Amino acid sequence: MVDRAALGRAGKPFPIALEVGKVREFARATRSANPDYLDAPEPVVPPTFLTTMAFWADPDADPWPAVAMDPARSLHAEQEYVFHGPPPHAGTRLSARSRITEIYDKVDRHGRTMTFAVMVTEFHDPDGRLVAEARLTGVETAQLDRKPDEAASP
């Protein structure tokens, strides 16, 4: 069950160095043929590259575990990226910080309650300007009341 006390929880800020090799590896892994990602001396980062931020962060940077969604009933519902100007280039150093910004309920078409949680990660340049935001939305589906001997059929 989602822990609503996680609302407002922020992780520890963490640095990110946008490395040329990592940008190119990501572009190749996503099968991009865009020369802006593959050939430029300081390639621009592909928009979804910021997803790799988790590889640089230590566990204290991630507030998501505090949401405590039930893994058996949770889904990654949405991922959104907002850039406040052009995407950054390799060679740029950013600082990032994640925060749980929303926890809310919605009723599905069967009248069951689903709980949503949103985590926003802000990316700032060395001058403190907001460069980008990543918004992750997770959902915990309703608990289904089943008897132990019932099959899990739709």
Secondary structure, 3 states (H helix, E strand, C coil): CCCHHHCCCECCCEEEECCHHHHHHHHHHCCCCCHHHHCCCCCECCHHHHHHHHHCCCHHHCCHHHHCCCCCCEEEEEEEEEECCCCCECCCEEEEEEEEEEEEEEECCCCCEEEEEEEEEEEECCCCCEEEEEEEEEEECCCCCCCCCCCCCC
